[in-house]
Amino acid sequence: MKMFSLLSLIFLFQPLLLGKDASPAPPDKQLPNVVILATGGTIAGSGATSTTTVGYKAATVAVDTLIQAVPELKSIANVRGEQVFQIASQNMNNDYWLKLAKRVNDLVQQADVDGIVITHGTDTLEETAYFLDLVTKSDKPVVLVGSMRPSTALSADGPLNLYDAVMLAGSKEAVGKGVLVCLDDEINSARDVTKTNTSSIETFKSPELGMLGYIQGQRIAFYRLPVRKHTSKTEFDISHVDKLPTVEIVYGYASVSRTAIDALSAAGVDGIVYAGVGDGNPSELTEQALADARKKGAIIVRSARVGNGIVARNGEVNDDQRDFIASDSLNPQKARILLTVALTKTKDTKELQRMFYEY
């Protein structure tokens, strides 16, 4: 028989224990008002046993259950939840992003909302965070949080991560600092953070530029600030966007062919991010394929697969001649997001290059 720990059973059945007819307590006017938007992921996952930390089922626990499982939230914020959708984050797509971003922008305009927490699967959490960093039109804190272990695990990291994220979203310290990612007591910028380990709870890092700060107990400590344009300072408005441009990524490696580039060009994609070797370099074969795709209308961005450093414009590739864009320090997945959003404004490559230097 499959056995759950007592803690796991309490977590799963807490709504029944509390009673469906229990009236919510009136909001404490001394506390910030935080809305939790739930999208699924491991933080809302469950496993077959209390020791299942891989091979679990993501996106099974509803937002109200997540909130009720952390009663300590009541001491730091007036919290309410919304289930925006319920997916494993590898299934995240542009349509989900638009739905989420529009809901965020609706909420941040409300006077009774001081901050927003978004529960999210870790696989694409960094991408959703950066998308929101570009299109959220407010200085109010927006914090993404997830977990590496399901809610039923003996050592589930989700409850404390959620507590920290709510405290951060309701804080004055987080105002104006862009969209933040908060896991494992660390605060990272949406632009810089990436998932670095398949299973460790210490997976989210900003390997090149470093985290923004820590959460230690009840203390929120920032040590640096994001300086690239974000949230209320961006030029992007997706309020009337129903469909985002199509941008794909092609990975560079030894002996790479031009097959993928040619196929994407033939499919009529709006943009291609090339995750090149070294300084974002394509081979002679793929450089010609990218040039051909550019002539057919696709916008080309050179990024790098190495994970750190600035992709130099007009380094080993004559970007001016090819009409390519250099990704600056954005990794391929972040470069794809910026190009996707930027193409809602312009297809002028000089303007697009400016945006890559500013965002």
FENKAMO-V849769 format. One record per residue. N is the residue number from 1. RES is the residue in one small letter. SS is DSSP state (H for helix, E for strand, - for the rest). PHI is phi as a letter, one per 30 degrees, with the letter a starting at -180 (none if undefined). Layout:
n:N res:RES ss:SS phi:PHI
n:N res:RES ss:SS phi:PHI
//
This chain:
n:1 res:m ss:- phi:none
n:2 res:k ss:- phi:d
n:3 res:m ss:- phi:c
n:4 res:f ss:- phi:c
n:5 res:s ss:- phi:d
n:6 res:l ss:H phi:e
n:7 res:l ss:H phi:d
n:8 res:s ss:H phi:d
n:9 res:l ss:H phi:d
n:10 res:i ss:H phi:d
n:11 res:f ss:H phi:d
n:12 res:l ss:H phi:d
n:13 res:f ss:H phi:c
n:14 res:q ss:H phi:e
n:15 res:p ss:H phi:e
n:16 res:l ss:H phi:d
n:17 res:l ss:H phi:d
n:18 res:l ss:H phi:d
n:19 res:g ss:- phi:j
n:20 res:k ss:- phi:d
n:21 res:d ss:- phi:c
n:22 res:a ss:- phi:d
n:23 res:s ss:- phi:d
n:24 res:p ss:- phi:d
n:25 res:a ss:- phi:d
n:26 res:p ss:- phi:d
n:27 res:p ss:- phi:d
n:28 res:d ss:- phi:d
n:29 res:k ss:- phi:d
n:30 res:q ss:- phi:d
n:31 res:l ss:- phi:c
n:32 res:p ss:E phi:d
n:33 res:n ss:E phi:c
n:34 res:v ss:E phi:b
n:35 res:v ss:E phi:c
n:36 res:i ss:E phi:c
n:37 res:l ss:E phi:c
n:38 res:a ss:E phi:c
n:39 res:t ss:E phi:b
n:40 res:g ss:E phi:j
n:41 res:g ss:- phi:i
n:42 res:t ss:H phi:d
n:43 res:i ss:H phi:e
n:44 res:a ss:H phi:c
n:45 res:g ss:- phi:c
n:46 res:s ss:E phi:b
n:47 res:g ss:- phi:c
n:48 res:a ss:- phi:d
n:49 res:t ss:- phi:b
n:50 res:s ss:- phi:d
n:51 res:t ss:- phi:c
n:52 res:t ss:- phi:d
n:53 res:t ss:- phi:c
n:54 res:v ss:- phi:b
n:55 res:g ss:- phi:i
n:56 res:y ss:- phi:d
n:57 res:k ss:E phi:c
n:58 res:a ss:- phi:d
n:59 res:a ss:- phi:h
n:60 res:t ss:- phi:b
n:61 res:v ss:- phi:c
n:62 res:a ss:- phi:d
n:63 res:v ss:H phi:d
n:64 res:d ss:H phi:d
n:65 res:t ss:H phi:d
n:66 res:l ss:H phi:e
n:67 res:i ss:H phi:d
n:68 res:q ss:H phi:d
n:69 res:a ss:- phi:d
n:70 res:v ss:- phi:b
n:71 res:p ss:H phi:d
n:72 res:e ss:H phi:d
n:73 res:l ss:H phi:e
n:74 res:k ss:H phi:d
n:75 res:s ss:H phi:d
n:76 res:i ss:- phi:c
n:77 res:a ss:E phi:a
n:78 res:n ss:E phi:d
n:79 res:v ss:E phi:c
n:80 res:r ss:E phi:b
n:81 res:g ss:E phi:b
n:82 res:e ss:E phi:b
n:83 res:q ss:E phi:c
n:84 res:v ss:E phi:d
n:85 res:f ss:E phi:a
n:86 res:q ss:E phi:b
n:87 res:i ss:E phi:b
n:88 res:a ss:- phi:d
n:89 res:s ss:H phi:d
n:90 res:q ss:H phi:d
n:91 res:n ss:H phi:c
n:92 res:m ss:- phi:d
n:93 res:n ss:- phi:b
n:94 res:n ss:H phi:e
n:95 res:d ss:H phi:d
n:96 res:y ss:H phi:d
n:97 res:w ss:H phi:e
n:98 res:l ss:H phi:d
n:99 res:k ss:H phi:d
n:100 res:l ss:H phi:d
n:101 res:a ss:H phi:d
n:102 res:k ss:H phi:d
n:103 res:r ss:H phi:d
n:104 res:v ss:H phi:e
n:105 res:n ss:H phi:d
n:106 res:d ss:H phi:d
n:107 res:l ss:H phi:d
n:108 res:v ss:H phi:d
n:109 res:q ss:- phi:d
n:110 res:q ss:- phi:d
n:111 res:a ss:- phi:d
n:112 res:d ss:- phi:c
n:113 res:v ss:- phi:c
n:114 res:d ss:- phi:c
n:115 res:g ss:E phi:a
n:116 res:i ss:E phi:b
n:117 res:v ss:E phi:c
n:118 res:i ss:E phi:c
n:119 res:t ss:E phi:d
n:120 res:h ss:- phi:a
n:121 res:g ss:- phi:d
n:122 res:t ss:- phi:d
n:123 res:d ss:- phi:d
n:124 res:t ss:- phi:b
n:125 res:l ss:H phi:e
n:126 res:e ss:H phi:d
n:127 res:e ss:H phi:d
n:128 res:t ss:H phi:d
n:129 res:a ss:H phi:d
n:130 res:y ss:H phi:d
n:131 res:f ss:H phi:e
n:132 res:l ss:H phi:d
n:133 res:d ss:H phi:d
n:134 res:l ss:H phi:d
n:135 res:v ss:H phi:c
n:136 res:t ss:- phi:d
n:137 res:k ss:- phi:c
n:138 res:s ss:- phi:a
n:139 res:d ss:- phi:c
n:140 res:k ss:- phi:d
n:141 res:p ss:E phi:d
n:142 res:v ss:E phi:b
n:143 res:v ss:E phi:b
n:144 res:l ss:E phi:c
n:145 res:v ss:E phi:b
n:146 res:g ss:- phi:a
n:147 res:s ss:- phi:a
n:148 res:m ss:- phi:c
n:149 res:r ss:- phi:b
n:150 res:p ss:- phi:d
n:151 res:s ss:- phi:d
n:152 res:t ss:- phi:c
n:153 res:a ss:- phi:d
n:154 res:l ss:- phi:e
n:155 res:s ss:- phi:c
n:156 res:a ss:- phi:e
n:157 res:d ss:- phi:c
n:158 res:g ss:H phi:d
n:159 res:p ss:H phi:e
n:160 res:l ss:H phi:d
n:161 res:n ss:H phi:e
n:162 res:l ss:H phi:d
n:163 res:y ss:H phi:e
n:164 res:d ss:H phi:d
n:165 res:a ss:H phi:d
n:166 res:v ss:H phi:d
n:167 res:m ss:H phi:d
n:168 res:l ss:H phi:d
n:169 res:a ss:H phi:d
n:170 res:g ss:- phi:c
n:171 res:s ss:- phi:c
n:172 res:k ss:- phi:d
n:173 res:e ss:- phi:d
n:174 res:a ss:- phi:d
n:175 res:v ss:- phi:d
n:176 res:g ss:- phi:i
n:177 res:k ss:- phi:c
n:178 res:g ss:- phi:i
n:179 res:v ss:- phi:d
n:180 res:l ss:E phi:c
n:181 res:v ss:E phi:c
n:182 res:c ss:E phi:b
n:183 res:l ss:E phi:b
n:184 res:d ss:- phi:h
n:185 res:d ss:- phi:i
n:186 res:e ss:E phi:c
n:187 res:i ss:E phi:c
n:188 res:n ss:E phi:b
n:189 res:s ss:E phi:d
n:190 res:a ss:- phi:e
n:191 res:r ss:- phi:d
n:192 res:d ss:- phi:c
n:193 res:v ss:- phi:d
n:194 res:t ss:E phi:b
n:195 res:k ss:E phi:d
n:196 res:t ss:- phi:c
n:197 res:n ss:- phi:b
n:198 res:t ss:- phi:d
n:199 res:s ss:- phi:b
n:200 res:s ss:- phi:d
n:201 res:i ss:- phi:d
n:202 res:e ss:- phi:c
n:203 res:t ss:- phi:d
n:204 res:f ss:E phi:d
n:205 res:k ss:E phi:b
n:206 res:s ss:- phi:c
n:207 res:p ss:- phi:d
n:208 res:e ss:- phi:c
n:209 res:l ss:- phi:c
n:210 res:g ss:- phi:i
n:211 res:m ss:- phi:d
n:212 res:l ss:- phi:d
n:213 res:g ss:E phi:a
n:214 res:y ss:E phi:b
n:215 res:i ss:E phi:c
n:216 res:q ss:E phi:b
n:217 res:g ss:- phi:i
n:218 res:q ss:- phi:c
n:219 res:r ss:E phi:c
n:220 res:i ss:E phi:c
n:221 res:a ss:E phi:b
n:222 res:f ss:E phi:c
n:223 res:y ss:- phi:c
n:224 res:r ss:- phi:a
n:225 res:l ss:- phi:b
n:226 res:p ss:- phi:d
n:227 res:v ss:- phi:c
n:228 res:r ss:- phi:d
n:229 res:k ss:- phi:e
n:230 res:h ss:- phi:a
n:231 res:t ss:H phi:h
n:232 res:s ss:H phi:d
n:233 res:k ss:H phi:c
n:234 res:t ss:- phi:d
n:235 res:e ss:- phi:c
n:236 res:f ss:- phi:c
n:237 res:d ss:- phi:b
n:238 res:i ss:- phi:c
n:239 res:s ss:- phi:d
n:240 res:h ss:- phi:c
n:241 res:v ss:- phi:c
n:242 res:d ss:- phi:c
n:243 res:k ss:- phi:b
n:244 res:l ss:- phi:d
n:245 res:p ss:- phi:e
n:246 res:t ss:- phi:c
n:247 res:v ss:E phi:b
n:248 res:e ss:E phi:b
n:249 res:i ss:E phi:c
n:250 res:v ss:E phi:c
n:251 res:y ss:E phi:c
n:252 res:g ss:- phi:c
n:253 res:y ss:- phi:a
n:254 res:a ss:- phi:d
n:255 res:s ss:- phi:i
n:256 res:v ss:- phi:d
n:257 res:s ss:- phi:c
n:258 res:r ss:- phi:c
n:259 res:t ss:H phi:e
n:260 res:a ss:H phi:d
n:261 res:i ss:H phi:d
n:262 res:d ss:H phi:d
n:263 res:a ss:H phi:d
n:264 res:l ss:H phi:d
n:265 res:s ss:H phi:d
n:266 res:a ss:H phi:d
n:267 res:a ss:H phi:d
n:268 res:g ss:- phi:i
n:269 res:v ss:- phi:d
n:270 res:d ss:- phi:d
n:271 res:g ss:E phi:a
n:272 res:i ss:E phi:b
n:273 res:v ss:E phi:c
n:274 res:y ss:E phi:c
n:275 res:a ss:E phi:d
n:276 res:g ss:E phi:d
n:277 res:v ss:E phi:d
n:278 res:g ss:- phi:h
n:279 res:d ss:- phi:d
n:280 res:g ss:- phi:i
n:281 res:n ss:E phi:d
n:282 res:p ss:- phi:c
n:283 res:s ss:- phi:d
n:284 res:e ss:H phi:e
n:285 res:l ss:H phi:d
n:286 res:t ss:H phi:d
n:287 res:e ss:H phi:d
n:288 res:q ss:H phi:d
n:289 res:a ss:H phi:d
n:290 res:l ss:H phi:d
n:291 res:a ss:H phi:d
n:292 res:d ss:H phi:d
n:293 res:a ss:H phi:d
n:294 res:r ss:H phi:d
n:295 res:k ss:H phi:d
n:296 res:k ss:- phi:d
n:297 res:g ss:- phi:j
n:298 res:a ss:- phi:d
n:299 res:i ss:E phi:d
n:300 res:i ss:E phi:c
n:301 res:v ss:E phi:c
n:302 res:r ss:E phi:c
n:303 res:s ss:E phi:c
n:304 res:a ss:E phi:b
n:305 res:r ss:- phi:d
n:306 res:v ss:- phi:d
n:307 res:g ss:- phi:j
n:308 res:n ss:- phi:b
n:309 res:g ss:- phi:j
n:310 res:i ss:- phi:c
n:311 res:v ss:E phi:d
n:312 res:a ss:- phi:d
n:313 res:r ss:- phi:d
n:314 res:n ss:- phi:h
n:315 res:g ss:- phi:d
n:316 res:e ss:- phi:d
n:317 res:v ss:- phi:c
n:318 res:n ss:- phi:d
n:319 res:d ss:H phi:d
n:320 res:d ss:H phi:d
n:321 res:q ss:H phi:d
n:322 res:r ss:H phi:d
n:323 res:d ss:- phi:i
n:324 res:f ss:- phi:c
n:325 res:i ss:E phi:b
n:326 res:a ss:E phi:c
n:327 res:s ss:- phi:d
n:328 res:d ss:E phi:i
n:329 res:s ss:- phi:c
n:330 res:l ss:- phi:d
n:331 res:n ss:- phi:d
n:332 res:p ss:H phi:e
n:333 res:q ss:H phi:d
n:334 res:k ss:H phi:d
n:335 res:a ss:H phi:d
n:336 res:r ss:H phi:d
n:337 res:i ss:H phi:d
n:338 res:l ss:H phi:d
n:339 res:l ss:H phi:d
n:340 res:t ss:H phi:e
n:341 res:v ss:H phi:d
n:342 res:a ss:H phi:d
n:343 res:l ss:- phi:d
n:344 res:t ss:- phi:d
n:345 res:k ss:- phi:c
n:346 res:t ss:- phi:a
n:347 res:k ss:- phi:c
n:348 res:d ss:- phi:d
n:349 res:t ss:H phi:d
n:350 res:k ss:H phi:d
n:351 res:e ss:H phi:d
n:352 res:l ss:H phi:d
n:353 res:q ss:H phi:d
n:354 res:r ss:H phi:e
n:355 res:m ss:H phi:d
n:356 res:f ss:H phi:d
n:357 res:y ss:H phi:d
n:358 res:e ss:H phi:c
n:359 res:y ss:- phi:c
//
